Amino acid sequence: MTTVESGSLATAHAGGLRRRAVNRLATLLLGLAVAIALLPLALVLYYTVVKGLVRFGGYFLQHSMRGVGPIDPTGGAYHAIIGTLEQVGIATLVAVPIGLLAAVYTVEYGRGRLAATIRFFTDVMTGVPSIVAGLFIYAFWVLALGQGFSGFAAALALMILMLPTIVRSAEEMLKLVPDSLREAALALGIPRWRTIVSVVLPTASAGIVTGVMLAVARVAGETAPLLLTALNFDSINLDPFHGQQAALPTFIFAQAGQPQQVALDRAWAGALTLVLLILVLNLIARAIARRSRVHG
């Protein structure tokens, strides 16, 4: 082996050691960044669980705040859970079809000014503060049309907040569907609308469901729009179209604003209930998406 070959091998070996060292350092820095990013989330969840378990239980989930005094240790969030489920459910039922149709149009049919306008306004709506949506519904629905405060008014405000997230996430998921699947379906003589319904949407269903659940998780914890549209209510109101209606965010807001320790404990229990509710909804949505992907 010549001196030149020995020098080349030594240089290559040194270069390999340097690359491995740089790779390990980069991996360590990435892991540290992930740990730093997850640490606040872990602390928030831990603190919520520890504080929330003080009042959380069957009694808390089955009773409302009707007739509960300031220092009364009883009372629960049953009325707020019902309000949250109804308001978020109505908002989802309205926002998901509109958002999916807008995303399908921009990806599958949109070629021009209208599609660009939809994308522009979707991006603008993404940055709209939640209180602005609440003010709009308050001015238009509650005052101008004279419909009054209700859970449905709150759902309209939440729908405005959900739409941009659903449209953008569904649009990106539809773009990831390979064009070869569309072309294969069209080559078999399947109409374009049937191709979208039977091929494109089932293929992108997992990502679309994830986007929908992100939108649901975002609006489920909004407080400002609800204070302007549904206010708060200590009793059970099963009718979202008439009268004030409580929700978990407004329940937490009202209880956290009181100086009594029992009220603060109820606020933490309400926060834990909201987290668990979002978790259950995510699990249900995942199961539905898995079944639609397998049998779709």
C-alpha positions as CSV (number, residue, x, y, z in Angstrom):
1,M,0.0,0.0,0.0
2,T,1.5,3.3,-1.1
3,T,1.8,6.4,1.0
4,V,-0.9,8.2,-1.1
5,E,-3.4,5.3,-0.5
6,S,-2.7,5.3,3.2
7,G,-3.3,9.1,3.4
8,S,-6.6,8.7,1.5
9,L,-7.8,6.0,3.8
10,A,-6.9,8.1,6.9
11,T,-8.7,11.1,5.4
12,A,-11.8,9.0,4.6
13,H,-11.8,7.5,8.1
14,A,-11.4,11.0,9.7
15,G,-14.3,12.2,7.5
16,G,-16.5,9.3,8.5
17,L,-15.8,9.9,12.2
18,R,-16.6,13.6,11.8
19,R,-19.9,12.9,10.0
20,R,-20.9,10.4,12.7
21,A,-20.1,12.9,15.4
22,V,-22.1,15.7,13.6
23,N,-25.0,13.2,13.1
24,R,-25.0,12.3,16.8
25,L,-24.9,16.0,17.8
26,A,-27.8,16.8,15.4
27,T,-29.8,13.9,16.7
28,L,-29.1,15.0,20.3
29,L,-30.2,18.6,19.5
30,L,-33.3,17.4,17.8
31,G,-34.3,15.2,20.7
32,L,-33.6,18.1,23.1
33,A,-35.8,20.4,21.0
34,V,-38.6,17.8,21.1
35,A,-38.3,17.4,24.9
36,I,-38.4,21.2,25.4
37,A,-41.5,21.5,23.1
38,L,-43.3,18.6,24.9
39,L,-42.4,19.7,28.5
40,P,-45.0,22.5,28.7
41,L,-47.7,20.2,27.3
42,A,-46.8,17.5,29.8
43,L,-46.8,19.9,32.7
44,V,-50.2,21.4,31.6
45,L,-51.7,17.9,31.3
46,Y,-50.2,16.8,34.6
47,Y,-51.4,19.9,36.5
48,T,-54.8,19.6,35.0
49,V,-55.2,16.0,35.9
50,V,-53.9,16.5,39.5
51,K,-56.1,19.6,40.1
52,G,-59.1,18.3,38.2
53,L,-59.3,15.0,40.1
54,V,-60.1,16.8,43.3
55,R,-63.7,17.4,42.1
56,F,-64.0,15.1,39.1
57,G,-66.3,12.2,39.4
58,G,-69.8,10.8,38.8
59,Y,-71.5,13.4,40.8
60,F,-69.7,16.2,39.0
61,L,-70.7,14.8,35.6
62,Q,-74.4,14.3,36.5
63,H,-75.3,17.6,38.2
64,S,-75.7,21.2,37.2
65,M,-75.1,24.4,39.1
66,R,-78.7,25.1,39.6
67,G,-79.3,26.4,43.1
68,V,-75.7,26.0,44.2
69,G,-74.5,28.8,46.5
70,P,-71.1,30.5,46.5
71,I,-69.5,28.3,49.1
72,D,-71.6,25.2,48.5
73,P,-69.3,22.2,47.7
74,T,-71.9,20.6,45.5
75,G,-72.7,21.3,41.8
76,G,-71.3,19.9,38.6
77,A,-70.9,20.5,34.9
78,Y,-73.6,18.4,33.4
79,H,-75.4,21.4,31.8
80,A,-72.1,22.7,30.4
81,I,-71.2,19.3,28.9
82,I,-74.6,19.2,27.1
83,G,-74.1,22.7,25.9
84,T,-70.6,22.0,24.5
85,L,-71.7,18.8,22.7
86,E,-74.7,20.6,21.1
87,Q,-72.8,23.8,20.1
88,V,-69.7,22.0,18.8
89,G,-71.9,19.3,17.1
90,I,-74.0,21.9,15.3
91,A,-70.9,23.8,14.2
92,T,-69.3,20.6,12.9
93,L,-72.4,19.5,11.0
94,V,-72.5,22.9,9.3
95,A,-68.8,23.5,8.8
96,V,-67.6,20.1,7.6
97,P,-69.8,19.8,4.4
98,I,-69.2,23.4,3.5
99,G,-65.4,23.1,4.1
100,L,-65.2,19.8,2.2
101,L,-67.1,21.1,-0.8
102,A,-64.9,24.2,-0.9
103,A,-61.7,22.0,-0.7
104,V,-63.0,19.6,-3.4
105,Y,-63.8,22.5,-5.7
106,T,-60.4,24.2,-5.3
107,V,-58.5,20.9,-5.8
108,E,-60.6,19.1,-8.4
109,Y,-62.4,21.8,-10.3
110,G,-60.9,25.2,-9.4
111,R,-58.9,26.7,-12.2
112,G,-59.1,30.5,-12.1
113,R,-60.1,33.5,-10.1
114,L,-62.8,31.9,-8.0
115,A,-60.5,29.2,-6.7
116,A,-57.8,31.8,-5.9
117,T,-60.4,34.0,-4.1
118,I,-61.5,31.0,-2.0
119,R,-57.9,30.3,-1.0
120,F,-57.3,33.9,-0.2
121,F,-60.3,34.4,2.0
122,T,-59.6,31.0,3.7
123,D,-56.1,32.2,4.6
124,V,-57.5,35.5,5.8
125,M,-60.1,33.7,8.0
126,T,-57.4,31.6,9.5
127,G,-56.0,34.6,11.3
128,V,-59.3,36.1,12.4
129,P,-59.4,36.3,16.3
130,S,-62.2,34.3,17.9
131,I,-63.7,37.4,19.5
132,V,-64.2,38.9,16.1
133,A,-66.3,35.9,15.0
134,G,-68.3,36.3,18.2
135,L,-68.8,40.0,17.7
136,F,-70.0,39.4,14.1
137,I,-72.6,36.8,15.2
138,Y,-73.6,39.0,18.1
139,A,-74.2,42.0,15.8
140,F,-75.8,40.1,12.9
141,W,-77.7,37.2,14.5
142,V,-78.4,38.4,18.1
143,L,-79.0,42.1,17.5
144,A,-79.8,42.8,13.8
145,L,-82.0,39.7,13.3
146,G,-83.3,39.8,16.9
147,Q,-82.8,36.1,17.5
148,G,-81.4,36.5,20.9
149,F,-78.7,34.6,22.8
150,S,-78.7,30.9,22.2
151,G,-76.5,27.9,21.7
152,F,-77.2,28.0,18.0
153,A,-75.7,31.5,17.8
154,A,-72.6,30.2,19.6
155,A,-72.4,27.4,17.1
156,L,-72.5,29.9,14.2
157,A,-69.5,31.7,15.7
158,L,-67.7,28.4,16.2
159,M,-68.5,27.4,12.6
160,I,-66.7,30.5,11.3
161,L,-63.6,29.5,13.3
162,M,-63.7,25.9,12.1
163,L,-64.1,26.6,8.4
164,P,-60.6,27.7,7.4
165,T,-59.0,24.9,9.3
166,I,-61.2,22.3,7.6
167,V,-60.8,23.8,4.1
168,R,-57.0,24.1,4.3
169,S,-56.4,20.7,5.9
170,A,-58.8,18.9,3.5
171,E,-57.3,20.7,0.5
172,E,-53.7,19.6,1.4
173,M,-54.9,16.0,2.0
174,L,-56.7,15.9,-1.4
175,K,-53.5,17.2,-3.1
176,L,-51.6,14.2,-1.7
177,V,-53.9,11.7,-3.4
178,P,-51.9,10.4,-6.5
179,D,-53.3,11.5,-9.8
180,S,-52.9,7.9,-11.0
181,L,-55.8,6.8,-8.9
182,R,-58.0,9.5,-10.5
183,E,-56.8,8.6,-14.0
184,A,-57.4,4.9,-13.4
185,A,-61.0,5.5,-12.2
186,L,-61.7,7.8,-15.1
187,A,-60.2,5.2,-17.6
188,L,-62.8,2.7,-16.4
189,G,-65.6,5.1,-17.4
190,I,-66.4,6.2,-13.8
191,P,-67.9,9.8,-13.7
192,R,-65.7,12.4,-12.1
193,W,-68.0,13.0,-9.2
194,R,-68.1,9.3,-8.5
195,T,-64.4,9.1,-8.6
196,I,-64.1,11.9,-6.1
197,V,-66.7,10.3,-3.7
198,S,-65.5,6.7,-4.0
199,V,-61.8,7.0,-4.6
200,V,-60.4,10.4,-3.7
201,L,-62.2,11.2,-0.5
202,P,-61.8,7.7,1.1
203,T,-58.1,7.8,0.2
204,A,-57.7,11.1,2.0
205,S,-60.2,10.3,4.8
206,A,-57.6,9.9,7.6
207,G,-56.0,13.3,6.9
208,I,-59.4,14.9,6.5
209,V,-60.6,13.5,9.8
210,T,-57.4,14.8,11.5
211,G,-58.1,18.3,10.1
212,V,-61.7,18.2,11.3
213,M,-60.6,17.1,14.8
214,L,-58.0,19.9,14.9
215,A,-60.8,22.3,14.1
216,V,-63.1,20.7,16.8
217,A,-60.3,20.8,19.4
218,R,-59.7,24.5,18.6
219,V,-63.3,25.7,18.9
220,A,-64.2,23.4,21.9
221,G,-62.1,25.5,24.2
222,E,-63.1,29.0,22.9
223,T,-64.7,31.2,25.5
224,A,-64.9,34.7,24.0
225,P,-67.4,33.9,21.2
226,L,-69.6,32.0,23.7
227,L,-69.8,34.9,26.1
228,L,-71.1,37.1,23.3
229,T,-73.6,34.7,21.8
230,A,-74.8,32.2,24.4
231,L,-73.7,33.9,27.6
232,N,-73.7,31.4,30.5
233,F,-76.4,29.5,32.4
234,D,-76.5,27.6,35.6
235,S,-79.3,25.3,34.6
236,I,-79.8,22.6,32.0
237,N,-81.0,23.9,28.6
238,L,-81.5,21.1,26.1
239,D,-82.8,23.5,23.4
240,P,-79.8,25.1,21.6
241,F,-82.2,27.4,19.6
242,H,-83.8,29.3,22.4
243,G,-82.3,30.8,25.5
244,Q,-78.9,31.1,27.1
245,Q,-76.9,27.9,27.3
246,A,-73.8,27.0,29.2
247,A,-70.7,25.4,27.8
248,L,-67.5,24.0,29.4
249,P,-65.4,27.0,28.5
250,T,-67.9,29.5,30.0
251,F,-68.4,27.2,33.0
252,I,-64.6,27.2,33.6
253,F,-64.4,30.9,33.1
254,A,-67.2,31.6,35.5
255,Q,-65.9,29.2,38.2
256,A,-62.3,30.4,37.9
257,G,-63.4,34.0,38.4
258,Q,-64.7,33.3,41.9
259,P,-62.5,33.5,45.0
260,Q,-63.8,30.4,46.7
261,Q,-61.6,27.3,46.6
262,V,-64.6,25.0,45.8
263,A,-65.3,27.1,42.7
264,L,-61.6,26.8,41.6
265,D,-61.8,23.1,42.1
266,R,-64.9,22.9,39.9
267,A,-63.0,25.0,37.3
268,W,-60.1,22.5,37.2
269,A,-62.6,19.6,37.0
270,G,-64.3,21.3,34.1
271,A,-60.9,21.7,32.3
272,L,-60.2,18.0,32.9
273,T,-63.7,17.1,31.5
274,L,-63.0,19.2,28.4
275,V,-59.7,17.5,27.8
276,L,-61.2,14.0,28.2
277,L,-64.1,15.0,25.9
278,I,-61.8,16.0,23.1
279,L,-59.8,12.8,23.6
280,V,-63.0,10.7,23.4
281,L,-64.1,12.5,20.2
282,N,-60.7,12.0,18.7
283,L,-60.8,8.3,19.4
284,I,-64.3,8.0,17.9
285,A,-63.3,10.0,14.8
286,R,-60.2,7.8,14.3
287,A,-62.3,4.6,14.5
288,I,-64.7,6.0,11.9
289,A,-61.9,7.0,9.6
290,R,-60.3,3.6,9.9
291,R,-63.5,1.8,9.0
292,S,-64.2,4.1,6.1
293,R,-60.7,3.6,4.8
294,V,-61.0,-0.2,5.0
295,H,-64.5,-0.6,3.7
296,G,-64.7,2.6,1.5
